[in-house]
Amino acid sequence: MSQFEHQDEQNHPRPQVPEFTKMVEKSLSRRRFLGGAAALSAAAFFSVSPVSRAIAAATGSSPLLGFSAVAASTADTFVVPSGYQAERLISWGDPLFSNVAEFIDGGGNSAAEQLGQFGDNNDGMSFFPIDENTALLAVNNEYCNYELMFEHLGKQMTALDVQKAQAAQGVSVLTLKNSAKGWQFEKDGQYNRRIHANTPMAINGPAKGHALLKTEADPKGERVLGTFNNCANGLTPWGTYLTCEENFNGYFGSTASTTVTPAQARYGIGLKDAGWQWHQFDDRFDLAKHPNECHRFGWVVEIDPNDPTSTPVKRTALGRFKHENAELVIDKSGHVVVYLGDDERGEHIYRFVSRDKYNPDDAAANRHLLDEGTLYVARFNSGENKDGELAGDGEWLPLIFGEHGLTPENGFTSQAEVLIHARLAATQVGATTMDRPEWVAVHPTEPMVFCTLTNNKNRGVADNQALNGPNPRAENHYGQIVRWQPTSGQHTDDTFNWDLFLLAGNPTLHQDNLYAGSANINADNMFNSPDGIGFDKAGRLWIQTDGNYSNEGDFVGQGNNQMLCADPTTGEVRRFLTGPIACEITGLAFTPDQKTLFVGVQHPGEDLAGSHFPLGGSHTPRSSVMVITRQDGGIIGT
């Protein structure tokens, strides 16, 4: 969990809301949970037999995984498998242009310099090829570590300090060039761009112009300054980048007594911020002065990386919550479907279906596909399949004004309010509370969707978070990955079947219970808190972690955060890399030939944990993007 989330949790405990899901009261053993197989109810989705899956997971015979697993590590370095190499592409503070100063250790750069430098705490990213030797990499810059950014450790903030923090967040667009040395960042590249907390943006979709989005500076509710706390991402087939606003609430506070509405409280907004202090130096983050400004964040923002002069657009039809990523797929019907997770304990999984269909020959029309459509939220019905494994069916509940209690009597007066207060709407219709839904990934050839549920210490403890089907463990500090398949194989189906692809755990500490993890988790690949996930073209599932790196107690033997690779058919999981001290491994993007993989290292050395990655010595630790290739030039993962 990031430094921000610790601060936010202390200041803004989540309000208790009713639990609508069916409960699972049974205590299942690890053995019964998996029935001896490597993955839950996979027979419903694949033709491979349970026996074959179990053998493959146990013997490491997956045809997809061709690398030698790396061991868990607590070292301050970045470790990749034998036969692979990793180079640093760019780090926080590296200048994007020649007329910008180089990074100064200890936080010596100014706010003006940060505007032209690579942002802090890189997260989700996408690769955009232009030609054989030129490409773009759009990279989220989520938040800042004040203890690394400022000599005063954030304890004596000034207006200029806040401006620097605002300049370090958002998105960095990088020009890349390919040569004999591989893909490298091009300083002064024509596409280089920083998008930050003060970049002008448009508001589109059903909430555009709504009273809750109007402010003194924007009386029409159609324009907004900036994006920040950008977590994960999405990629559209029309060549644009989707960046997702996550923990926006912690930047708002109040310098005077004022009323916080129940809707604002549901989003974690309160009189006290999460320690960023923006509201003390920038009035628009002061709730007492501008109570509607907070409603203008928590959206998915669409960016055209090919046009450095373009205006980013907040797509309100995708709903407002703490977005993790936006996984977009074109359904067989031609409709655009976007899967979305709301990353907070006890929140929900969403799906957007466009009103209109994708037209590969009409780029201009495609630019508006995310403005009209229906937002749904998932309800997972608990149950067991014939083998006694946790599995079940589910349904997508539409969030449409006037339906399922989304009426004025329950506080909703328009479709815009349903979207602005999507969390409240999800509760109203009876969505399932989940264990922090993070990234969603769709299999490249099968109608199969995976979502990481990273952890939830409140499960089985908080009144509104009783155990339920896909969330079977109380005080869940290991996390799991839920998987579902649309009933008829189309992403526009209103029903689905689900199972759990894996439970993370510690089998060296726990025996024959769910905290040991699923049968495909063992002493050689164990981890906690799955977070980022994504598929390559061959169908390998890449899993990144953002968990407890103490290597003690419940997490003994798990080491630093890491990236693993899984075969969704056999269930085998193999550790691919490990990161430096106190980091999160997050963000992944492949080149089209699958021979280069970009991976993010976020917040190494947070809380002054002792890292000096990537330069070593006594250098300030810096979030970085790493470039991974095989030494023989082959395809990653084989």
N, C-alpha and C positions, 0 to 999 in steps of 0.2 A: 504494500500500500504506500502511496506517495506521501510525502510530508504534508501536502495540502489536505489530503483526506483525513489524516490524523487531526489536523487543526479544525477542519470543518466538522468532524464528528463531535469534537468537544463543544463547539459553539452552537451547533444546529442539530441536535438529536432529532431523528425522523419522527414526525407525529404518528401516533398509533391510529391505524385505520382498520375497518373491519376486514376479516379474512373471508373470502368467498369460495376458496377452493376446497375440493374434497380432501380429506385427510387420510394419511397412511399411518395407522397406529401400530403396525407390525414391526417387530425388530428382526431384520433380515441378516443372516450371516453372510460373510463374503462369498462363501461357497454357494449358498442357495441363490444369492443375488445374480451370479454369473452362470450357474449351472455347469461349471467346468469349461465354459467357452471363453474366448478372448474378448468378445463384444456382445452387448445385450441384443437379443432378438434380431441379430443381423440376418438370420435366415429369411426374415420378412422382406429384406431389401436386396440380398445377394444370393446367388445360387450356390455359393460355397457352403459346405456342410459345417455344423458346429465342431465336429471332430477335427476337420482340416484346419479350421481357424485356431483351435486350441493348440494343435501341433505346431502350426506356423508361429504362433506367438511365443511358444515355449522354446522352439529350436532356432528362431531367428531366420526362418526360411522365406521371408517375404520377397517376392520378385521385384518389388519396388525399391527396397532399401539396400543400396549397394555399398554403403560406407561403413567404416568401423566406428562403433560408438565411442564417444569420449567419456572419461570419468568425471564424476562430480568434482568441483574445484572451489577452493576458497581463496585462490591467488588473485592478485590485482592485475589480471591480464585477460586477453580474449583468446580462447582456445577453440580451434577447429579440428576436424578429423585429419588423420594421416592422409597425405596426398592432396590436401587443400591448403590454400593460403588466404590470408585476410590482410587487407590494407586499409588505412584510414582514408576516406574520401573527403570529409569536411568535419569540423568541430565547431561548437558554439564559439562565436566571436571571430571566426575567420572572415576576412572581408570579401564581399561579393564583387567589389570594384577596386581598381587601383588607387583611386583617390580617397580611400577609406583606410584608417589606421589599422594596424595589426592588433590582435588580441593582447591585452596586458594582464599578466598574472595578478591575482589578488583583487580583481574588480576595478581596475583603473580606467577603463574606457568610459566615455561620456554617453549620454543618451543619444546625441546626434550621431556618434560613431556607431552605436548599436543599430541604428536604423539602416545602415549599409552593411551590417555584418550578419552572418548566419545566426539564426535565433537560438534560444536556449531550449533544452529538454526536448529534442526531436522525438517524434512519435510516428504515427502512421505516415505512409508515403506511397506514391505511385509513379511508375515509369512511363514516359510518353516518347516513343521513338519518332524522330523526324525523318532521318535517312539512315543509311548504314553506319555513318560515323558521327551522327549528332542526335542527341536526345535531351529530354527535360526530365528532371526529377522534382516533383512537388513534395514538400516535406512539412508536416505539422511541427510547430514549436509550441508545446503545451503550456508550460508555466516556468517559473524561475525558482532557483534555490538562493534565497537572500543571503544565506550564510556563505555562499561561494561568490555571489555577484557583488557584494559590498564589503568593504573593509570593516564597517561597523556591524556586519552580520544582520542588517535589517533592523537594528535597534534604534537608529537615529535617522529615520527616513526623512527625505526632503522632497519637494515638488520635482526636482530634477531626477531624483532616484526613482520616483514613481514613473516619470516619463521614460526612463531607461527600461524599467520592467515592462511597461506597455509596448515599447519598441522591440523587446526580445521575444514576444509571443506572436501567435498567428500562424503564418505560413511563409516558407522560403521556397522560391522557385529557382532552380539551378540549371544552368546550361552544362551539359556533359559532352565530352568529345572522346571518341574511341580511337585508340592507336595501338601500336605494338605493346605498350604498357598497360593496355586495358582501358576501361572507362575511367575518366578523370574529370574533375570539376574544372570549368573554364572561367577564370576570373575575367570580368568585363564581358561575359557572354551576353548576347543580345536579348536573351529571355530572362536574365537574372532579375529577381524582384523580391522585395519584402512586402508582405501584407501583414498589418499589425493592428493594434487596438484602436488606432485612430484613422484607419483607411476608410474612405467613404464607400458605402455599400447600399444596394437597393433592397427593398423588402417586397417580395412578390407572393402570390398565392392568396388563399381565402382570408388570411389575417391582415393583409395589407390595408392600411387606412383605418383599422379598428381603433376605437377610443383607448383601449389599453396599451396601444403602441404609440400614441401621440404624446409628444413632449413639447416643452417650450421651444427647444431648438428645431423640432420637427413637428409642427402642428398638424401636418397631413398624415403622419404615421407611415411614411413611405421611404424614408432614408434613415440610415443609422451609421454611426461611426464605429467601425472596427469589429474584430473577432478576436477571441482570446480563449485560453484553456482549451485549445484544439487538440483533441485526443486522437481518435483514429480517423479513417478516411473511406473514400469510395472512388470508383472510376466509372465513367460513363462511356458507352460505345460511340458517342458523338465527340469524344475527345476532351471532356472537361473533368475537373477534379472536384470531389466532394470532401469538404473538411467539416468536422463535427464538433460543435461546442458542447463541452461536458460540464465541469464543475464551475460554471459561471457565477453561481450564487455567492461564493466566498469573497468576491471582489466588492460586494455591496455592503454598506453599513450605514450608520446614521450618526451625525454629530449632535442630534437633538432628539428628544422624545417624539415618537410618531407611532402610528398604528401599522402593524404588520398584519396583512390579511391572512386568513386561513390558507388561501391558495398560494400566497407567497411562502408561508411557513412550510407547506408541503414540498416546496422546491429548496428548502434549506436556507431561505432568505430571512435575515433577522437584523436586529439593530447592531449586532457585533459581527464584524467580518471574520475571515479566516486568517487574519494576520497580514494581509497584503497592504492595508492602509491606503488604498487608492482613494477611498471616499474622503479622507482627510485633506487631500490635495487636489482632487478633481471632483467638482461639484456634481457631475452627472452620475457619480456612484454613491451619492448621498441620498438615502431614501427619503429623508425629511424634505429635501429640496426637489427631487425628481423621482417620485414613487413609481412611475411607469417605465423608467429606463431598464429595470431588471427584466421586464417582459420582452425586451428586444434582443435577448440572448437565450441560448439553449436551442438553437436552430441548426439545421444543416445548411452550409454555405456552398454555392456552386461557383467555381473559379475557372476561367479560361487561361490555362498556363501559356498558351501560344500567343496571347496578346497581352503584353505588359501594361497596356493602357486600359484594359477592360475593367469594368466595374463588377466586383463580386456581388452575388445575389443570394439573399437568405430565402430559402424555399419553405414557406410556412405550411404547405400542405403535408409535409413530412412530420409535423408535430413538434412540440416544444417539450424537451426533457433533457436529461443529462446523457446526450448522445455519445455512444462509443464509436461505432463505425456505421457505414451505410453500404451494405452489400447489394449491388444492383445486378439484376439478371433480366434478360429478355425472355419472357415466357413463350411457349409454343404458340400461344394465341396472338403474339405480337405486342402484348401489353408489357410495360415496364413494371417490374416488381422490385421493391427495395425492402430488405430486412434490416431491422434496427434494434439495438439493445439499449436499455436505460440503466446505466451503471451506478446503481445504488442498491444496498441491501433491501430486499422486499419490493423491488420495482419489477418492470415487465418487459416482455418482448413484443415488438410491433412489426407490422408489415404494411407497406403502401402499395396500392395497385393503381396505375395510371388510368385515367379515363380514356385517353387516346392511345393509339398504337405507334410503335416505333417504325419510322420510315428511313431506311438506310440511304435513300436518295433525296432526303429533305432535311438537311442539317439545321436549317433555320427553325423548322417546326419542332424538331426534337428538343430544342432549347427550352421549350415550354411544357414538356411532358411532365415535369415534376411540380407543376403548378395546379394541376387539376387531377383529382382522383380520390380514392377512399383510403383512409388510414384505419387499420385494424389492430387489435391487441389479442394476444394469445391466451386461451384457456386450455391448460393441460389436464385432462381427466386421468385420475390415478387408476391403477389396475395392475394386474399381472398377466403375462402371456401364459400359454399352455405349459411352459417349462418352469413356471414359478418365478420368472425374472421380472424385475420392475420394468414396466412398459405401459403403453396405453394409447388412447387416441386423444384428439384435441380438436379445437375449432378456433377459427378466427372471428372475433367479434367486431363488427363494424362500429366505428366511432362517428356516428352521423347524428347531427342535431335533430331532436324530435323523436329519436328511436331509443329503445332500451333505457329509458329513464333520463336521457340527455335532454332535459326539458327545463323550462324556467322554474318549475317547482323545485328542481334540484340544483338550481344555480347556473344553468346554461341557457343563454338567450340567443345564441347564434352559432353557426358552424365555426366561426372565428374563435369564439370562446372555448369551444370543444378542443380546438387545436392548441390554443395558448395555454389551456389548463388540461393538457392531455393526460397527465397523471390522475387528476381527479376524475376525468372521464373513464379512464381504464378501471379505476376502482368501482365506479358506478355500474359498469356493465358486467363486472364479475371476473376480471382477469386474474390469472394466477400470479401470486408473488413469487419471485425467483431469487436465487442466490447471486445477486450482482451480475446481471446479464452484460457481458462484454462484447467481444467481436463475434460476428456472424460470418460464416463462409459457406458458399455453395459449391458443391462438387462440379468439376468441369464437364462431366459427361452424364452423370446420373442426377435425377431430381432429388437430391439429398442435401439437407441443410444442417450445419453444425453450429452450435453456439457455446462459447465458454461461459460457465457460471463460476466465477473466480473464487469466492468464499462468502461466508455469512455467519459471523459469530452470533447473530441474533436469531438464527433459525432454531425454532423450538424453545426460545426464551422470550422473545417479544410477543405480545398478545396477538399481533396481526400476522405472525409468521410461523404458524404451526407446520409440522412436517407435511409435505405433499409429494406426489409421485416423483417428479424429476429432482426434487430437493429432499432426499431421504435422511439426511444426517443432521442431528442437533449440533449447534455450535460448530458449524462446518468451517474449519480453517484450512482445508486442503483444496476444495473445489472439484468440479466435474465438468464434463462436456456432454450436453444433451444433443440428440440428433433426431430429426424428423423427416418424414417423406410425405408429400401431398398425396391424398387418397387416390387420385387417378393419374398422378404423375405430372400434374400441371401446377405451377406455382400460384396460379389464380384460384386453385381449389379452396373451398371454405373449411375443409376438414383435413386432418393429417393423422399419421401414426408416429409415435415417438418411442425412443428408448434412450438409454444412457450409453454413449460410446465408451466412456471410461470414468472412473472415479480416481482422482489423485489421492495419494495417501502415503503412509510409511509402513510397509510390511515388515521392516526390521524392528519396529516398536510395537505394532499392534498385530494381533493374530486372530484370524477367523472372525473379523467384524468389518463393518464398512469403512472404518478409519484406516484399515490396512490398504485400502484401494481396491480396484478391480483386478481380475486375474492377469491382465496384461501389464500390471505395474509390479515391479520387482526391485530388489536392492540395487540393481544396476541402472535403472532408468527412473527412479522415483523423483517426484517433484511436488511442489504445491503451487496453488493459485495460477492455473492456466488463464491467459489473458488474450494476447494477440494470436490469431490463427489465419491461415490462408492456404489455398491449394496452388500447386503448380499444374502445368498442363497435363502431366501424366497421372494426376490424381493423388499425389502425396499430400498429406495434411501436415502442415508445419505449425507447431505449437510453441508459443513464447510465454514466459512466465514473469509475473510481477508479484512475488511473494516474500515470505519471511526468509531472509538470508542469514539468520543467526547461526545456523548449523548446530543448534542445540535444542533440547526439549523435544517437542513434537516434531521438530524439523531436523533432528540430528541426522547427519549423513547426506543431506540434500544439497548442501553447499550454496554457492551463489546462484543467482537467476540464470536461466538457460533457455535454449531453443531445442526442441525435439522434433522428430519426424515420425509420422504414423502411417501405416497402411490401413485405410478404412475397411478393407475387405478382410484381411487376416487379423487385424487388431494389434499387430506388433507395433511397439513404440521404442524408438532408439534416440538417445541423446546425441544431438548434432554439434552443439557448441555450448560453451559456458562464458559468462561475462565477468567483468572485474568487480571489485568490492562495492557493495551497496547499490548496484545498478539494477535497472529493469531492462530486459531485452524486449524491444517493441518496434514494430514497423518492419515490413518486408516487401520487397518488390523484385521481380525477376525481369531480365531482358527477354525479348521474344524467343531467342534461341535457347533459353534456359541455362545458359553457360555462365551467367553472372547473377549473383544474388546480393541485394543491398539489405542490410540489417541495421537497426538502430540500437545504440547503447544510451540509455537515458539515466540521468542523475547519478552517475558514479560518484561515490564519496559524499552522498547526501548526509546531512547531520554531522558533517566533519568526521566521517567514518574511517578516514585514513587512505582513501584511494588517491592516486595521482595519474589516473588514466586520462588520455592515452599517451602522454609524453614521458611519464615517469619522473624520477628525481623528486624535486620539491614543487613541481608545477601544479597549478590549480587543476583539479579534475574537471573535465569538460565532456558534456554529452556529445556524441559523435555518430556519424554514419559510416559503417564499415562496408567494404566491397569484398565479397568472397568469390573465389574462383577455384577450379581444380587445376592442379599443376600440369596435368596433361591436356588442359583445355576442354575437358568433357562436360557433360551435363551434370548439374548439381543434383546430388542425391543418389545417383546411380553407382 
